[in-house]
């Protein structure tokens, strides 16, 4: 593995966020794809920092993913350390056991306490992953990750029950969010900042906070306020970029405006939203707001599409979204079933059409 490749990719990404780089940069959620490439057990892969980091970086380099990001089963870490049961499968990343929610009633709120990040769950493993990532890439200006408040609450309470709580027992829902934010996430983010002092940001992952799982009112009144609280207590570098579902709305801009509150540094669109609304919708919005644009090529499309169709979509996203620079491409999830030739098709298209 050559650290210089990822350092060049980091510079390219920084240039793209400011203006026109030499080429459109690409990054990816790649850990499940790397797991499949390495042919090791998930339990070993997600619990062995050196294997995980080296394997992920080697896979990125082999396929030409030039912007290295540290991504893992980020939705599990805080929940598992609090006592939430986790299921490890024979293939793919682990997931919470949704038949055994940690928080079944109000009496279970006492289970939410500030963890010992040096001992509890896989917190020590994640801290070591962060250290090794910086060491192996030489990229000190990265962005460590955490599970955002809403998705963490959904994982330990159950999404259906959590949504019901908001309407039937809002005081209970508020106490759940308050405890998770103040007792778990604020200290965890501050610990991550100590581990990665030159990080340009701290990225919250919040897939549950998307339409149609939730609506705009829930995002505005229940989800965004806790993201803003994290930004106030931990610094403006905290951001949450991955709410999706604007294509369901009559006025998609309403969700993009909320996204920009949670992630002021750029606006991100992912398939199928980008496919349905068109990349020009996102480019127009980004230009109007004066922010960079990240377009995400969808996981299902990458897994099921034909290489030629993938090249065509990447070309379209680059030609439309890349006008005037300020564009990065994101491969939303390269999974165990993503064909290697499809990943190569993306990278070849970027190298052919993404050069300025």
Secondary structure, 3 states (H helix, E strand, C coil): CCHHHHHHHHHHHHHHHHCCCCECEEEECCHHHHHHHHCCCHHHHCCCHHHHHHHHHHHHHHHCCCCCCCCCCCCCHHHHHHCCCEECCCCCCCEECCCCCCCCCHHHHHHCCCCCCCCCCCHHHHHHHHHHHHHHHCCCCCEEEEECHHHHHHHHHCHHHHHHHHHHCHHHHHHHHHHHHHHHHHHHHHHHHHHCCCCCEEEEECCCCCCCCCCHHHHHHHHHHHHHHHHHHHCCCEEECCCCCHHHCCCCHHHHHHHHHHCCCEEEEECCHHHHHCHHHHHHHHHHHCCEEEEEECHHHHHHCCHHHHHHHHHHHHHHHCCCCCEEEEECCCCCCCCHHHHHHHHHHHHHHCEC
